[in-house]
């Protein structure tokens, strides 16, 4: 439907040209020459025909009389198809990575202002007007902030320009200290509300003030805007509980405090934060079947956050599961795999494959447990039971790191070291969903001496320093002398994991 809409709008734009439409320059050099002649800045429409926002702006907003006459009076209009070789070069030069996107340039081609995204004509005109004054343009406000006489108002103006440009990294870097220096009730003012996200963290005074004075904030900024900010803060706090990361290192009373604050915020029933809070509570209480039922019933609330639902599900290798819990989880993962495939039109996506790997590992574990409960495998077969596969996953050796290196020398193998921590959810997911798979174990058995190392205990901190491990999980491929050949950082499904290991093995040795 979106493609059809874009096509119709493109045809509309091509078929309804009017004499009073903007007369666009089509090369930057020509626009710069005209800008030098007229003294007007350049309004650069960075156009692509595959982005709905760009097409809507081109065919509707920028064709309204309000815009065409005003732009022609104040700017040298430049429009370039960013899919052409020249457009791609300019996109790289000006750091454009999304559309719709607009630049205001001076006669030398230097950036004066950036506008990321479209808007209705009056709002877009107001955004573009900011480029005409150094008090509001991106370049002008940056220069003011860099001045030794910069004021808080200058910083606020610069942050507003950064929001229009959607330069999130700079916005956070510049704005965090500024936001935390404001009076606690400053964010009741509309001029400062856009910066509230920089000051609002769960344990700080600003968020406490927001909870205690929510009605005042609702009146000042609208209930939906306030709820969105509350959800952002609370979700960051409760999600680690929902993923099972906090239970080993925090007290139950800490979770109760978070759940109390979630209730105090009076968020709507459709809030994903409420779902995460319910997950956290059920997981902490080891009510795993109830947790899966909750996800079946309300997991759709996470659909607006791409990848979050499947990411949470990959942490569902619950500790101390009963046989009933394990069976329920395997059944749930069956449904989750089919759900992910259905969303992708029947295609086996990466998320679907990760969930399928997790299900396979659980099924293997269940089969081995069942085999262990039977007198012999032959008796199982006679009784119609499921025989445990003889293949296993990666066999990790136990003992000092030096012994693993010595074994690698003796067996003429490489060393694979899984650098993990006890609180790392993705580490546990790798250990249970990927390392246990027979095809992974088969690949590793003839090539590696494998060691799993907790980087926070024993010799782990020294190894962490030696190999500069800064994130978890980090998986290192080493030669028998301990020299690093390659590393993988972060969770991978089985296919991606094996592919990356193979690429490390195939890479030329330094």
Buried (B, 14 or more C-beta within 10 A) or exposed (E): EEEEEBEEBBEEBEEEEEEEEBEBBEEBEEBBBBBEEEEBBBBBBBBBBEBBBBBBBBBBBBBBEEBBEBBBEBBBBBBBBBEEEEBEEBBEEBEBEEBBBBBBBBBEBEBBBBBBBBBEBEEBBEBBBBBBEBEBBBBBBBBBBEEEEBEEEBBBBBBBBBBBBEBEEBBBEBBBEBBEEBEBEBBBEEEBBBBBBBBBBBEBEBBBBBBEBBEBBBEBBEBEBBBBBBBEBBBEBBBBBBBBBBBEEBEEEEBEEBBEBBEEBEBEEEBBBBBBBBBBBBBBEBBBBBBBBBBEEBBEBBEEEEEBBBBBBBBBBBEEBEEEBBBBBBEBBEBBBEBBBEBEEEEEBBBBBBBBBBBBBBBBBBBBEBBEEBEEEEEBEEEEBBBBEEEBBBEBBEEEBEEBBBBBEEEEBBBBBBBBBEBBBBBBBBBBBBBBBBBBBEBBBEBBBBBBBBBBEEBBEEBBEEBEBEEBBBBBBBBBEBEBBBBBBEBBBBBBBBEBBEEBBEEEEE
